Amino acid sequence: MREHIDTELEEAGPSEMRSNMKLVVLGATGGTGLEIVRQAIERGHSITALVRSPDRLKPFRDRIAIEQGDLLNSAELEKVIQGHDAVLSGFGPRVPVSKTDVHLRQQFAGALTSAMRHAGIRRLVVESVAFLFKNSILPPAYLLGRLFFSGTVADTSAMERVLEESELDWTIVRPPELTDKPYTGKYRARGPPA
Ligand SMILES: NC(=O)c1ccc[n+]([C@@H]2O[C@H](COP(=O)([O-])OP(=O)(O)OC[C@H]3O[C@@H](n4cnc5c(N)ncnc54)[C@H](OP(=O)(O)O)[C@@H]3O)[C@@H](O)[C@H]2O)c1
């Protein structure tokens, strides 16, 4: 399956995931990543998180495997990914984005696709941004992105190109603004690509 998805609060669709999968979560210490970890535990999956700051996952340390490493290093990624069924990513630059992080998502995508190819793991879900939906008129997501978040648009576009050109079985999720409100389980998913 290869698809772009954007999500809005509405109704939950059926889950394609079987239970007891061996998942690698990247960006596990972020807003989205923590939620992926929480939901994956709840659904009985086995989880490995590769992070640069393990302390942030302390509340989960008895329930998941936590590896410390460099998410831009293909060899380190490959070692951690080996033997898993899928990789889920909530990775992205911390805001405000520093000058050194301008191409972070693109670098990450290059390292990750190479690591997954070498490890023989094909299933990948990656978080991108709704600004890339060119056909969204209300709101005019692409226009707003180009005008006010040109750096984000450039880096996420480059990241998506790397994924699209890979041989992986990828899903790119393009959410609009996320909130820290409690999980409702209600959302709407839409595809295919813009
Ligand atoms: N938040 C939104 O409203 C929203 C909406 C649409 C799309 N998105 C996109 O979705 C993605 C995730 O968003 P989010 O708000 O969940 O992100 P977030 O809370 O800022 O978390 C980012 C994650 O990436 C990790 N990370 C960042 N730079 C890293 C580096 N150099 N090396 C290793 N790990 C690194 C962070 O690790 P540390 O804990 O170590 O910093 C953290 O786990 C981003 O690409 C964002 O643009 C966000």
The ligand as an SDF file (V2000), in Angstrom:
LIG
                    3D

 48 52  0  0  0  0  0  0  0  0999 V2000
    2.2860   19.2560   16.1290 N   0  0  0  0  0  0  0  0  0  0  0  0
    1.4710   19.5250   15.1040 C   0  0  0  0  0  0  0  0  0  0  0  0
    0.4670   20.2580   15.2100 O   0  0  0  0  0  0  0  0  0  0  0  0
    1.7570   18.8900   13.7590 C   0  0  0  0  0  0  0  0  0  0  0  0
    0.7800   18.9770   12.7530 C   0  0  0  0  0  0  0  0  0  0  0  0
    1.0320   18.3590   11.5320 C   0  0  0  0  0  0  0  0  0  0  0  0
    2.2320   17.7280   11.3070 C   0  0  0  0  0  0  0  0  0  0  0  0
    3.1820   17.7010   12.2730 N   0  0  0  0  0  0  0  0  0  0  0  0
    4.4740   17.0500   11.9630 C   0  0  0  0  0  0  0  0  0  0  0  0
    4.5340   15.8020   12.5940 O   0  0  0  0  0  0  0  0  0  0  0  0
    5.8460   15.5360   13.0640 C   0  0  0  0  0  0  0  0  0  0  0  0
    5.8100   15.2680   14.5600 C   0  0  0  0  0  0  0  0  0  0  0  0
    5.1790   16.3540   15.2160 O   0  0  0  0  0  0  0  0  0  0  0  0
    5.1080   16.4230   16.8000 P   0  0  0  0  0  0  0  0  0  0  0  0
    4.4610   17.7110   17.1580 O   0  0  0  0  0  0  0  0  0  0  0  0
    4.5740   15.1430   17.3520 O   0  0  0  0  0  0  0  0  0  0  0  0
    6.6900   16.5190   17.1050 O   0  0  0  0  0  0  0  0  0  0  0  0
    7.4550   16.8490   18.4710 P   0  0  0  0  0  0  0  0  0  0  0  0
    6.5470   16.7540   19.6420 O   0  0  0  0  0  0  0  0  0  0  0  0
    8.2290   18.1050   18.2590 O   0  0  0  0  0  0  0  0  0  0  0  0
    8.4800   15.5920   18.5450 O   0  0  0  0  0  0  0  0  0  0  0  0
    9.5130   15.4470   17.6240 C   0  0  0  0  0  0  0  0  0  0  0  0
   10.1980   14.1090   17.8640 C   0  0  0  0  0  0  0  0  0  0  0  0
   11.3160   14.0170   16.9660 O   0  0  0  0  0  0  0  0  0  0  0  0
   12.5040   13.8240   17.7610 C   0  0  0  0  0  0  0  0  0  0  0  0
   13.6480   14.5130   17.1740 N   0  0  0  0  0  0  0  0  0  0  0  0
   13.6960   15.7750   16.6820 C   0  0  0  0  0  0  0  0  0  0  0  0
   14.9340   16.0430   16.2320 N   0  0  0  0  0  0  0  0  0  0  0  0
   15.6850   14.9240   16.4460 C   0  0  0  0  0  0  0  0  0  0  0  0
   17.0350   14.5730   16.2030 C   0  0  0  0  0  0  0  0  0  0  0  0
   17.8890   15.4110   15.6090 N   0  0  0  0  0  0  0  0  0  0  0  0
   17.4570   13.3380   16.5640 N   0  0  0  0  0  0  0  0  0  0  0  0
   16.6150   12.4690   17.1710 C   0  0  0  0  0  0  0  0  0  0  0  0
   15.3170   12.7300   17.4340 N   0  0  0  0  0  0  0  0  0  0  0  0
   14.8640   13.9460   17.0810 C   0  0  0  0  0  0  0  0  0  0  0  0
   12.2040   14.4280   19.1150 C   0  0  0  0  0  0  0  0  0  0  0  0
   13.1110   13.8730   20.0560 O   0  0  0  0  0  0  0  0  0  0  0  0
   13.5470   14.6890   21.4030 P   0  0  0  0  0  0  0  0  0  0  0  0
   12.4630   14.3960   22.4180 O   0  0  0  0  0  0  0  0  0  0  0  0
   14.8390   14.0710   21.7430 O   0  0  0  0  0  0  0  0  0  0  0  0
   13.6210   16.1330   21.0450 O   0  0  0  0  0  0  0  0  0  0  0  0
   10.7530   13.9700   19.2900 C   0  0  0  0  0  0  0  0  0  0  0  0
   10.7120   12.6240   19.6640 O   0  0  0  0  0  0  0  0  0  0  0  0
    6.6920   16.7570   12.6720 C   0  0  0  0  0  0  0  0  0  0  0  0
    7.3570   16.5160   11.4660 O   0  0  0  0  0  0  0  0  0  0  0  0
    5.6510   17.8490   12.5060 C   0  0  0  0  0  0  0  0  0  0  0  0
    6.0490   18.8270   11.5590 O   0  0  0  0  0  0  0  0  0  0  0  0
    2.9650   18.2560   13.5060 C   0  0  0  0  0  0  0  0  0  0  0  0
  1  2  1  0
  2  3  2  0
  2  4  1  0
  4  5  1  0
  4 48  2  0
  5  6  2  0
  6  7  1  0
  7  8  2  0
  8  9  1  0
  8 48  1  0
  9 10  1  0
  9 46  1  0
 10 11  1  0
 11 12  1  0
 11 44  1  0
 12 13  1  0
 13 14  1  0
 14 15  2  0
 14 16  1  0
 14 17  1  0
 17 18  1  0
 18 19  2  0
 18 20  1  0
 18 21  1  0
 21 22  1  0
 22 23  1  0
 23 24  1  0
 23 42  1  0
 24 25  1  0
 25 26  1  0
 25 36  1  0
 26 27  1  0
 26 35  1  0
 27 28  2  0
 28 29  1  0
 29 30  1  0
 29 35  2  0
 30 31  1  0
 30 32  2  0
 32 33  1  0
 33 34  2  0
 34 35  1  0
 36 37  1  0
 36 42  1  0
 37 38  1  0
 38 39  2  0
 38 40  1  0
 38 41  1  0
 42 43  1  0
 44 45  1  0
 44 46  1  0
 46 47  1  0
M  CHG  2   8   1  16  -1
M  END
$$$$
